[in-house]
Amino acid sequence: MMDPQDGIPLHIVSPLKESLALSKLAGIQVLMKLENIQPVGSFKIRGIGHLCQKLAKEGFNKFVCSSGGNAGLAASYACSKLGVPAIIVVPESTTKPIIHKLQELGAEVVITGKVWDDADAYAHRLTEEPGSAYVSPFNHPLVWEGHSSLIFELKASLGNQKPGALVVAVGGGGLLAGLVEGLIKVGWSDVPIIAMETVGAHCLNAAIQAGKSVTLPDITSIAKCLGAKTVCDRALEYARKYKVISVTVDDRDAVQAVERFLEDELMLVEASCGAALAAVYSGHIQRLQKEGKLEPLLGPLIMIVCGGSAISLSELQKFKSQLGML
Ligand SMILES: Cc1ncc(COP(=O)(O)O)c(C=O)c1O
């Protein structure tokens, strides 16, 4: 449970808002949990903020986080609020605007390695100094505990009504693990979760198919924020034990979902979030129901709009051109 002595949470209580466009497409009420309006643009501040607050309370005085973007932004923001220096280690694929945003938040940025896993190995080496703490972007019980706050808010908003299902994007699996923990805590552990990944960043799907943890040879998806080569063990354990339905979409589906969401809701989100939105825009909810993999929903479909800052109109155009969608 959250400890009130940790101080005021660094995240906000996000709105839960119906999307008429998504509801019409899904044939069921879709409520969006708008994590894109969190400080620094994604749900990440829930878990990372919580972890950083705890580490600061324990007396650590330098934080190192490895992140291709949103976790690093959340860690930099948390450190700036807590008055602790932050070093963010990012892979070479990280865009200039993100590096600039990290620096604006006062972080020292180190660029190394092709993908997140390489940057992460270096971040671990930097935390060998005494007083330094490693801030995991997704693989820590306090990160999951922080993310579970989303479910408490959902419970407060929905009251006695139970969600029919949740839709969530999966990278390293921290959000998924946190949501499952939240569902267990509020007595909703039978609520199905549709876990969305893009092909080329599909470490959870590959692990489920193989029946064991799998390390992808490379990250080939444009949804770099979903780009962990191996899903965390806790997420895989929960995916096996609870009602988690793994779905993959290709990059084109994710980008198309970003564009349609912009038109429908006037909000611009990352391709990582587009992967989740594609559950509706590419018809997967209805397909899963037809195939008998998802029971008829007795409550609203909760779309976790995880957000993300690694996007702009020009970046969206660039993705469309790369994927032959212009
Ligand atoms: C916008 C966005 N959505 C989803 C994810 C996936 O989260 P997780 O790594 O906790 O699975 C990330 C991870 O960075 C993200 O930035």
PDBQT file of the ligand as one rigid body, heavy atoms in Angstrom, charges set to zero:
ROOT
HETATM    1  C1  LIG A 401       3.806   5.409 -23.698  1.00  0.00    +0.000 C 
HETATM    2  C2  LIG A 401       4.163   4.070 -23.180  1.00  0.00    +0.000 A 
HETATM    3  N1  LIG A 401       3.238   3.100 -23.198  1.00  0.00    +0.000 NA
HETATM    4  C3  LIG A 401       3.492   1.860 -22.750  1.00  0.00    +0.000 A 
HETATM    5  C4  LIG A 401       4.736   1.530 -22.262  1.00  0.00    +0.000 A 
HETATM    6  C5  LIG A 401       4.977   0.136 -21.761  1.00  0.00    +0.000 C 
HETATM    7  O1  LIG A 401       5.140   0.127 -20.382  1.00  0.00    +0.000 OA
HETATM    8  P1  LIG A 401       5.877  -1.066 -19.646  1.00  0.00    +0.000 P 
HETATM    9  O2  LIG A 401       7.323  -0.996 -20.026  1.00  0.00    +0.000 OA
HETATM   10  O3  LIG A 401       5.661  -0.806 -18.204  1.00  0.00    +0.000 OA
HETATM   11  O4  LIG A 401       5.259  -2.316 -20.129  1.00  0.00    +0.000 OA
HETATM   12  C6  LIG A 401       5.741   2.502 -22.217  1.00  0.00    +0.000 A 
HETATM   13  C7  LIG A 401       7.067   2.188 -21.696  1.00  0.00    +0.000 C 
HETATM   14  O5  LIG A 401       7.971   2.984 -21.718  1.00  0.00    +0.000 OA
HETATM   15  C8  LIG A 401       5.443   3.809 -22.673  1.00  0.00    +0.000 A 
HETATM   16  O6  LIG A 401       6.367   4.775 -22.639  1.00  0.00    +0.000 OA
ENDROOT
TORSDOF 0
